[in-house]
Amino acid sequence: MSDIVQKLWGFCHTLRHDGVDYGDYIEQLTYLLFLKMADEREIALPKSSSWESLKERSGTSLTDHYADMLRKLREEKGIIGDIFAQSVPRFNNPVNLKRLITMIDEEEWSAMDIDVKGQAFEGLLEKAASEGKKGAGQYFTPRVLIQSIVRVMKPDPRGISDFAISDPACGTGGFLVCAYEWLISSDVSGGTFERKEARRIKEKTYFGQDLVPRPRRLALMNLFLHGVSPHIYLGDTINEPPGNQQYDVVLTNPPFGTKGANQAPDRDDFTVATSNKQLNFIQHVVTILKSGGRAAMVLPDNCLFENKAGEVLKLLMEDCNLHTILRLPRGTFTPYSQGVKANVLFFQKGPPTENVWIFDARSNVPGITKKDRPLTAQHFAEFVKCYGKDPNGLSKRKDLGEEGRFRKFSLNDIKARDYKLDITWLKDDSLEDSDELPEPQDLAADAITELEAVVDDLREIVELLEKPD
C-alpha cells in the first residue's frame, strides 16, 4: 500500500502544474477509485457510468464523458446521489485523466484489502500532513486503536430490531467500518445472517455526521463498498440541535483543537456552557445515547483537567457509569498531531459512576514514531485483557497496584480532586532519561494544550465581565 500511495502522491505533484491542488486531486481520486472498486465488486451503477466506459475513451471524448458521468451520478437518488453530490470534474488536460485511470486500473483494489480505498486516501492525507498541510488530522484515527476500541465495545446489533450505532464526528467512517468488519468477522458471527436481519443491519444500523463534505463522502463510499447503506449527515454536530434519534453505541473521536470554538453553543441540553468543543461533544454524546447505551470517546488530556472539565465530568458521572479510561501512548496520532496526548473514555448511560478504572498505556512506553516505533495492536493487548469481556465494563477486574498499569479509583477519590481525572501513579522513567525525552514538537504541543485551556478560561471570564448584570 505504501508503494501505491507513493505513486499516487507523485502524480499529485504532476497535477499541481495543471492547476489541480492536492485537495481536488484526492477528491477526484476517490471518485475514480470508487468506480473501479464498484466494477470489481460487480455493483450496479447507472447505465453508461461504468469503469469500462471510462477506460475505452481518450482525449476530449474522455473528459466530456467523465463530466457527464459525474452529472448523472450526482442526480441519482439515494446513497449514490449522496456520494457524488456536488461532484464536478477538475481535470483540464485529458492526458492527465487518462494517466490516472490507467494507474488505477493496474491494481486489483478489492483483492488487496476491503478498506484499501480508505487506506489510500488516508495515506495521501498523511503525505499532505507531513508536508505541512493543515487540517488533515481531522480525518484520521489509527486503525489499530479503533479496532481495539471496537473489540471491547462489541457493537453487536443482532437480535435487537432498533439497534443503532453512531459516530457524530465520523470523518471517513473508520469507527463505523471497523464496527461492521468486527461484526462480520468469523470469530463473531461467521459472516452470515438471516436475510431479513442482514438487510436491517445493513440499512438501519450505522449512522454518522461530519462537518466537512469530503470525509463524509469517503464515509459513504467506504461503507457502501462494504455492502452497507449508512446514514451519514452533513452538518455541525455541536451547534445544531440533535434530532430525536438515539443510539445504543457511540464510537467517536471529536476533532481536537479550539479552531472555530469562540463561544458556547446555544443548546438547552448542554448544562455546562463552555467553548471547549470536546467537552461539548461529551454533553452531546450523553444526549444522543439511549438509556443503557454505551460510548467510547477519544479525548485530549486537557479535557480531563481544564477548568470546565470538572463540571462536565461531574455531570457525566452522575448520568453515566464512567467505568474506564485508557491513557494512550505518546505519539498515537503521528504524523498528524505528534505531540497530542489523548485518552479514551468508556461509559454507559444510566447507572451513576461508583469507580473509575484507569489503564496507563503511556508511562514508560517509548513514543510512537511512523517508521521505527509504529503503533500496533500489541500496544493495547494488555488493556483489552484487563477491560474484560463485558462491553459495559462490568467484568471482574483486578487493581494491579502502584506498580501496575490498571488501577481503580473510587468516586470519593475523584470528588477530592474536583472531578479532575488527570490521575497518574507510575513514575515515567523515560521522562528522566535524556535519550528518551519527548521531541521538541511534542513539548511544544504540550505547552499549546496548556495555553489553550487557559485561553478558554480567560475567554469565559471576559464573557462574564461583559454581561450587564
C-alpha positions as a printed Julia matrix, in Angstrom:
469×3 Matrix{Float64}:
   0.0     0.0     0.0
   2.83    2.43    0.8
   4.24    1.94   -2.72
   0.84    2.66   -4.25
   0.36    5.74   -2.1
   3.81    6.96   -3.14
   2.9     6.5    -6.8
  -0.43    8.29   -6.42
   1.2    11.09   -4.43
   3.86   11.54   -7.1
   1.13   12.07   -9.66
  -0.39   14.72   -7.38
   2.73   16.83   -7.93
   2.26   16.49  -11.69
  -1.33   17.65  -11.47
  -0.4    20.76   -9.49
   1.18   22.09  -12.66
  -2.22   21.55  -14.31
  -3.94   23.69  -11.68
  -5.31   20.8    -9.6
  -4.47   21.25   -5.91
  -3.92   18.32   -3.56
  -7.44   18.54   -2.09
  -9.12   18.44   -5.5
  -6.81   15.63   -6.59
  -7.7    13.48   -3.59
 -11.39   14.14   -4.23
 -11.16   13.15   -7.92
  -9.12   10.11   -6.95
 -11.85    8.92   -4.59
 -14.44    9.15   -7.38
 -12.3     7.06   -9.71
 -11.31    4.52   -7.05
 -14.96    4.1    -6.13
 -15.91    3.45   -9.78
 -13.07    0.93  -10.17
 -13.94   -0.95   -6.98
 -17.65   -0.93   -7.82
 -16.7    -2.54  -11.14
 -14.56   -5.16   -9.37
 -17.4    -6.0    -7.0
 -19.98   -6.01   -9.81
 -22.03   -3.33   -8.08
 -24.66   -1.95  -10.44
 -24.32    1.73  -11.3
 -26.42    3.86  -13.67
 -26.14    2.97  -17.35
 -23.11    4.48  -19.14
 -21.42    5.19  -15.79
 -19.2     2.13  -15.76
 -15.45    1.9   -15.3
 -15.15    0.19  -18.67
 -16.76    3.16  -20.41
 -14.04    5.4   -18.97
 -11.18    3.08  -19.91
 -12.14    2.9   -23.57
 -12.05    6.67  -24.15
  -9.3     9.24  -24.58
  -8.85   12.91  -25.48
 -11.76   15.31  -25.19
 -14.16   12.36  -25.52
 -12.82   11.12  -22.18
 -13.14   14.43  -20.32
 -16.61   15.01  -21.76
 -17.75   11.51  -20.78
 -16.26   11.86  -17.29
 -18.11   15.14  -16.74
 -21.35   13.53  -17.99
 -20.84   10.54  -15.66
 -20.44   12.77  -12.61
 -23.57   14.72  -13.58
 -25.65   11.55  -13.89
 -24.32   10.09  -10.65
 -24.97   13.23   -8.58
 -28.55   13.28   -9.9
 -29.17    9.73   -8.67
 -31.43    9.25   -5.68
 -30.24    7.57   -2.52
 -26.71    6.86   -1.42
 -25.16    7.13   -4.9
 -26.51   10.66   -5.23
 -25.18   11.47   -1.77
 -21.73   10.13   -2.64
 -21.48   12.21   -5.8
 -23.32   15.29   -4.51
 -21.76   18.5    -5.89
 -19.17   16.45   -7.78
 -17.52   18.27  -10.68
 -14.54   17.29  -12.85
 -11.25   19.07  -12.09
  -9.08   17.81  -14.94
  -8.11   20.4   -17.53
  -5.89   18.05  -19.51
  -7.4    14.76  -20.77
  -3.91   13.2   -20.84
  -3.7    13.51  -17.05
  -7.14   11.99  -16.53
  -6.25    9.09  -18.84
  -2.97    8.54  -17.0
  -4.71    8.4   -13.6
  -7.36    5.98  -14.92
  -4.6     3.74  -16.28
  -2.7     3.91  -12.99
  -5.78    2.9   -11.01
  -6.7     0.15  -13.46
  -3.31   -1.51  -12.97
  -4.28   -2.57   -9.43
  -6.87   -5.07   -8.24
  -8.05   -2.94   -5.34
 -10.67   -5.28   -3.92
  -8.17   -8.12   -3.7
  -5.8    -6.1    -1.51
  -7.97   -5.1     1.41
 -11.67   -4.45    1.91
 -10.88   -0.9     3.1
  -7.96   -0.29    0.76
  -9.5     2.86   -0.71
  -9.8     4.38    2.74
  -6.18    3.47    3.43
  -5.06    5.03    0.15
  -7.0     8.18    0.95
  -5.56    8.38    4.46
  -2.09    7.66    3.1
  -2.4    10.68    0.82
  -3.68   12.81    3.69
  -0.69   11.64    5.71
   1.61   12.76    2.9
  -0.12   16.13    2.86
   0.2    16.44    6.64
   3.92   15.62    6.56
   4.42   18.43    4.04
   2.84   20.91    6.39
  -0.7    20.96    5.04
  -3.16   21.89    7.75
  -6.42   20.21    8.58
  -5.61   16.62    7.61
  -5.69   15.42   11.21
  -9.43   15.81   11.39
  -9.84   12.72    9.21
  -7.64   10.13   10.81
  -7.79    7.8    13.81
  -5.27    4.92   13.74
  -6.97    1.7    12.68
  -5.33   -0.41   15.38
  -6.75    1.94   18.04
 -10.23    1.82   16.5
 -10.09   -1.96   16.27
  -9.09   -2.29   19.94
 -11.94    0.03   20.99
 -14.45   -1.91   18.88
 -13.17   -5.21   20.28
 -14.06   -4.24   23.85
 -17.23   -2.3    22.99
 -18.8    -5.16   20.99
 -21.29   -3.15   18.86
 -23.48   -6.17   18.05
 -26.9    -5.36   16.53
 -28.03   -8.97   16.09
 -31.37   -9.77   17.64
 -32.24   -6.15   18.54
 -34.61   -4.65   15.99
 -33.82   -0.97   16.58
 -30.11   -1.26   17.45
 -28.21    1.8    16.17
 -24.52    2.75   16.14
 -23.33    6.34   15.7
 -20.18    8.39   15.21
 -21.15   12.08   15.46
 -17.7    13.14   14.14
 -17.24   10.3    11.67
 -14.58   11.62    9.28
 -14.0     8.91    6.67
 -16.08    6.41    8.67
 -13.29    4.46   10.36
 -15.25    3.59   13.5
 -18.34    2.55   11.54
 -16.35    0.47    9.04
 -14.43   -1.3    11.82
 -17.66   -1.92   13.75
 -19.15   -3.66   10.71
 -15.93   -5.57    9.97
 -15.88   -6.77   13.59
 -19.49   -7.94   13.27
 -18.94   -9.97   10.1
 -15.63  -11.45   11.25
 -15.52  -15.22   11.56
 -14.98  -15.22   15.33
 -18.08  -13.06   15.96
 -20.79  -14.06   13.52
 -19.13  -16.19   10.91
 -20.16  -13.53    8.42
 -23.64  -14.97    7.88
 -27.04  -13.63    8.95
 -30.65  -14.48    8.34
 -31.69  -12.49    5.23
 -34.2   -10.18    6.91
 -31.81   -9.37    9.75
 -28.92   -8.84    7.35
 -30.95   -6.23    5.47
 -31.91   -4.43    8.68
 -28.31   -4.37    9.89
 -27.01   -3.03    6.59
 -29.72   -0.39    6.1
 -30.8     0.78    9.56
 -27.85    0.39   11.92
 -24.94    2.69   11.03
 -25.21    6.46   11.49
 -22.73    9.3    11.35
 -22.26   13.02   10.91
 -19.43   15.26    9.77
 -18.96   18.95    9.19
 -16.85   18.59    6.02
 -18.2    17.23    2.68
 -15.08   15.32    1.6
 -14.69   12.99    4.58
 -18.45   12.49    4.66
 -18.28   11.35    1.05
 -15.47    8.93    1.92
 -17.53    7.52    4.8
 -20.44    6.89    2.44
 -18.15    5.27   -0.13
 -16.32    3.07    2.36
 -19.5     1.69    3.9
 -21.27    1.33    0.55
 -18.39   -0.77   -0.76
 -18.86   -2.98    2.32
 -22.47   -3.52    1.27
 -23.78   -1.16    3.98
 -26.2     1.73    3.37
 -25.29    4.16    6.17
 -26.97    7.37    7.22
 -24.21   10.0     7.2
 -25.4    13.56    7.75
 -23.56   16.72    6.73
 -23.72   19.35    9.45
 -22.39   20.86   12.66
 -22.87   18.25   15.38
 -22.33   20.65   18.27
 -24.11   23.82   17.17
 -27.14   22.25   15.51
 -29.9    20.77   17.71
 -29.87   16.96   17.7
 -32.74   15.03   16.17
 -34.88   12.51   18.01
 -32.71    9.53   17.05
 -30.87    7.9    19.95
 -28.22    5.23   19.81
 -27.18    2.04   21.57
 -23.47    2.57   20.87
 -21.49    5.75   20.15
 -17.88    5.46   18.98
 -16.14    8.75   18.19
 -13.0    10.85   18.07
 -14.15   14.5    18.03
 -11.78   16.9    16.23
  -9.05   18.25   18.52
  -8.19   21.92   18.89
 -10.1    25.12   19.53
 -10.47   26.45   15.97
 -13.96   27.85   15.47
 -14.85   27.43   19.15
 -15.17   31.07   20.1
 -18.4    30.74   22.05
 -20.52   28.2    23.83
 -23.23   26.52   21.7
 -26.8    27.63   22.38
 -28.32   24.26   23.26
 -30.85   23.59   26.01
 -29.48   20.07   26.59
 -26.0    21.39   27.46
 -25.89   22.0    31.21
 -22.34   23.39   31.25
 -21.69   26.39   28.99
 -18.19   26.13   27.53
 -16.46   26.93   24.26
 -14.36   23.74   24.53
 -15.5    21.59   21.61
 -14.53   18.27   23.15
 -16.36   18.99   26.43
 -19.41   19.89   24.36
 -19.07   16.61   22.48
 -19.23   14.79   25.81
 -22.52   16.54   26.59
 -23.8    15.79   23.09
 -22.99   12.08   23.33
 -24.83   11.81   26.66
 -27.87   13.39   24.97
 -27.92   11.01   21.99
 -27.28    7.8    23.94
 -30.23    5.59   24.78
 -30.7     4.69   28.42
 -28.33    1.78   28.93
 -26.38    2.73   25.8
 -22.59    2.78   25.87
 -19.95    5.06   24.39
 -16.22    5.25   23.75
 -14.73    8.7    23.09
 -11.19    9.75   22.22
 -10.35   12.99   24.05
  -7.18   15.04   24.57
  -5.61   15.29   28.03
  -6.85   18.82   28.68
 -10.43   17.51   28.75
  -9.55   15.7    31.97
  -8.24   18.7    33.89
  -9.1    22.14   32.47
 -11.42   24.49   34.36
 -14.78   23.39   32.94
 -13.72   19.75   32.68
 -14.54   19.07   36.32
 -18.09   20.38   35.86
 -18.71   18.33   32.72
 -17.16   15.17   34.17
 -19.2    15.56   37.35
 -22.4    15.62   35.31
 -21.16   12.75   33.17
 -20.54   10.63   36.26
 -23.99   11.47   37.63
 -25.76   10.45   34.4
 -23.43    7.63   33.33
 -21.1     4.99   34.64
 -17.71    6.3    33.53
 -16.1     2.96   34.23
 -12.85    3.03   32.23
 -10.22    5.45   30.93
  -7.39    4.42   28.62
  -4.33    6.71   28.55
  -2.95    6.44   25.01
   0.77    6.25   24.2
   2.59    9.44   23.28
   2.59    9.93   19.52
  -0.55    7.87   18.89
  -1.67   10.36   16.24
   1.67   10.56   14.42
   2.2    12.09   11.88
  -0.85   14.36   12.09
  -0.54   15.59   15.65
   2.6    14.01   17.03
   2.54   15.83   20.36
  -1.13   15.38   21.22
  -1.7    13.33   24.37
  -5.06   11.66   24.44
  -7.31    9.19   26.24
 -10.33    7.04   25.53
 -13.3     7.39   27.91
 -15.7     4.44   28.16
 -19.1     4.97   29.78
 -22.65    3.63   29.96
 -25.68    5.89   30.28
 -27.97    5.2    33.22
 -26.19    3.98   36.34
 -24.08    6.63   38.11
 -20.34    6.17   38.48
 -19.03    4.41   41.58
 -15.48    3.61   40.46
 -13.28    4.66   37.55
 -10.64    2.23   36.28
  -7.66    3.82   34.53
  -5.27    1.93   32.26
  -1.94    3.71   31.69
  -0.62    2.72   28.26
   1.67    5.77   28.19
   4.14    5.75   31.09
   7.44    4.04   30.3
   6.24    3.29   26.78
   8.51    4.66   24.02
   6.77    7.35   21.98
   5.18    6.26   18.71
   7.01    7.12   15.51
   6.0     6.46   11.93
   8.94    4.22   10.97
  10.89    2.96   13.98
   8.11    2.51   16.57
   4.73    2.36   14.79
   1.5     1.89   16.72
   0.47   -1.78   16.76
  -2.28   -3.9    18.28
   0.26   -5.07   20.86
   0.17   -1.6    22.45
  -3.43   -2.35   23.51
  -3.33   -6.11   24.08
  -2.94   -5.84   27.86
  -5.67   -3.21   28.04
  -8.14   -5.42   26.13
  -7.41   -8.26   28.55
  -7.83   -6.03   31.63
 -11.05   -4.48   30.27
 -12.76   -7.85   30.26
 -15.48   -9.39   28.13
 -18.4    -7.25   29.32
 -18.74   -4.24   26.97
 -20.21   -2.12   29.77
 -17.13   -2.57   31.94
 -18.83   -4.92   34.41
 -16.38   -7.81   34.16
 -14.49   -8.77   37.3
 -11.3    -6.71   37.42
  -8.12   -6.63   39.46
  -6.34   -3.49   40.67
  -2.7    -4.08   39.76
  -1.37   -1.7    42.41
   1.08    1.19   42.22
   3.5    -0.77   40.04
   0.82   -1.92   37.6
  -0.91   -0.22   34.7
  -4.53   -0.81   35.77
  -5.89    0.95   38.86
  -9.29    1.58   40.42
 -10.29    4.99   41.84
 -13.45    5.45   43.86
 -15.93    8.26   43.4
 -14.69    9.73   46.7
 -11.13    9.79   45.32
 -12.38   11.68   42.28
 -14.54   14.1    44.27
 -11.45   15.0    46.3
  -9.84   16.06   43.0
 -12.84   18.22   42.0
 -13.67   15.6    39.38
 -10.41   16.17   37.52
  -9.26   12.87   36.03
  -5.66   13.51   35.05
  -4.58   10.84   37.53
  -1.13    9.29   37.27
   0.72    6.94   39.6
   3.53    5.33   37.6
   6.89    7.08   37.64
   7.73    7.67   33.97
  11.44    6.91   33.81
  11.61    7.86   30.15
  10.99   11.5    31.07
  14.18   11.49   33.16
  16.31    9.76   30.53
  17.91   12.38   28.31
  17.9     9.9    25.43
  14.16    9.32   25.77
  12.95   12.88   26.26
   9.96   13.85   24.13
  10.69   15.5    20.82
  10.71   19.33   20.82
   7.47   19.39   18.81
   5.86   17.17   21.47
   6.93   19.5    24.25
   5.65   22.46   22.23
   2.32   20.69   21.66
   2.02   20.08   25.42
   2.6    23.77   26.04
  -0.02   24.69   23.43
  -2.55   22.36   25.06
  -1.99   24.03   28.44
  -2.19   27.52   26.91
  -5.4    26.71   25.01
  -7.02   25.6    28.26
  -6.0    28.89   29.89
  -7.27   30.88   26.9
 -10.64   29.12   27.11
 -10.89   30.03   30.79
  -9.94   33.66   30.12
 -12.45   33.9    27.28
 -15.24   32.75   29.6
 -14.15   35.28   32.23
 -14.29   38.07   29.64
 -17.79   36.98   28.59
 -18.9    37.13   32.22
 -17.39   40.57   32.7
 -19.18   41.87   29.59
 -22.61   40.83   30.83
 -24.66   43.82   32.17
 -25.55   42.02   35.39
